[in-house]
Amino acid sequence: MDYTLKIGGEAGQGIQTVGDTLARVFSRSGYHVFTHQDYESRVRGGHNFFQIRVSDTPVMASREDIDILISFDLESISEHAGEVKENGQIVYDSSALGKLKLQEDISRINSLDIPFTQLAIEHGGSKIMANTVATGAILGMLKMKLDVLENIIKDTFKKKGEDIIKANINAVRAGYDFALKNCLTCRFVPADTSKAKMLLNTVEAIGFGALASGCKFYSAYPMTPSTGIMNYLADKEKDYGIIVEQAEDEIAAINMALGASFAGVRAMTGSADGGFALMIEGLSLAAMTETPVVICIGQRPAPATGLPTRTEQGSLLFVINTAHGEFPRVVFAPGNPEQGIYLTNKAFDLAEKYQIPVFVMFDQYLSDAEWTYENFDLSKLKYQDYRIRGEALKSLAEYKRHAYTSTGVSPLGIPGES
């Protein structure tokens, strides 16, 4: 079993919702999943897609050929019909797209016309549930069971009441039954399900790595593709006692992080490379004062604000060489979520041990792409408090913050104690 699905449509049509939901169903069914997406920097219109590869063996990248293309607009068909395999399927709602134009684009390919909107109104009570119908239909084409999806719906809408849950489940079953009955050319066979797997992207992994490393303060100004780190950590504030501060700009963000680190806690900040340009003076301050800090940089193309939703790896030399004066720094560049966890942990350890700024760099593609994992070896994570506290500090004959030592690393105490 190794199938690729692509969901295409305009911004605002719920493309990401369908993709995220299907990816969660597959991962919780025990399959291996890899996802990536492409979208424009706009709230409505344009052309976006969400691609999922699902397999019963580990997968680490997408494939060019598509088994099922779910089209919510005509452009998805004109752009991607050529990627569909000879025995693949194009799924669409002709009432929304227009039959005459469709016949020109899909004449050579198996296709399934599913009335998403009509079924949503009839079984869910609202056309807004058309995407829910589509999600059920895809599982019907794949001949998968609905129990995992129905549990996701119950969990997602539990605060909205039984009526909303029931309506969504009815919409799912309507799409599922329609696909089972009408997709006569579907030849998809699901593999046996197994233990549920974790589904995560690299920014979530960096956030988890920070938590596991004892990070207690994160400050940032939202800027794609780094905002996901702030969202992840903000969701964990109460559970892990971390403070997440949305600063007024990137200058404030890095200086807040330096202040928190100076006060005695592990701190991190993050931005895109364009926002990092505003942090340079703060970076030099961290170097001069030997204040440990971890800085996450999400790369995107072009100078200045650049292209917010596209990917590029063009800022490595900038991060290595920027700021006035020479000082040591470390730069890590994880290539997947697993590396994101371990390298973020290492970034905190080295920042604290040597009192230097340490960078974790990634790009838009890594920010959006998702992988599945069965588990992580948490024994590989390291936590050692290099700061001098309590009795260790009191036992010093004298405390000189920037004393020259044989290792080149000065003693680092806590303000108020030292």
Secondary structure, 3 states (H helix, E strand, C coil): CEEEEEEEEEECCCHHHHHHHHHHHHHHCCCEEEEEEECCCCCCEEEEEEEEEEECCCCCCCCCCEEEEEECCHHHHHHHHHHEEEEEEEEECHHHHCHHHHHHHCCCCEEEECCHHHHHHHHHCCHHHHHHHHHHHHHHHCCCCCHHHHHHHHHHCCCCCHHHHHHHHHHHHHHHHHHHHHCCCCCCCCCCCCCCCEEEEHHHHHHHHHHHCCEEEEEECCCCCCHHHHHHHHHCHHHHCCEEEECCCHHHHHHHHHHHHHHCCEEEEEEEHHHHHHHHHHHHHHHHHCCCEEEEEEECCCCCCCCCCCCCCCCHHHHHHCCCCCCCCEEECCCCHHHHHHHHHHHHHHHHHHCCEEEEEEEHHHHHCEEEECCCCHHHCCCCCCCCCHHHHHCCCCCCCCCCCCCCCCCCCCCCCC
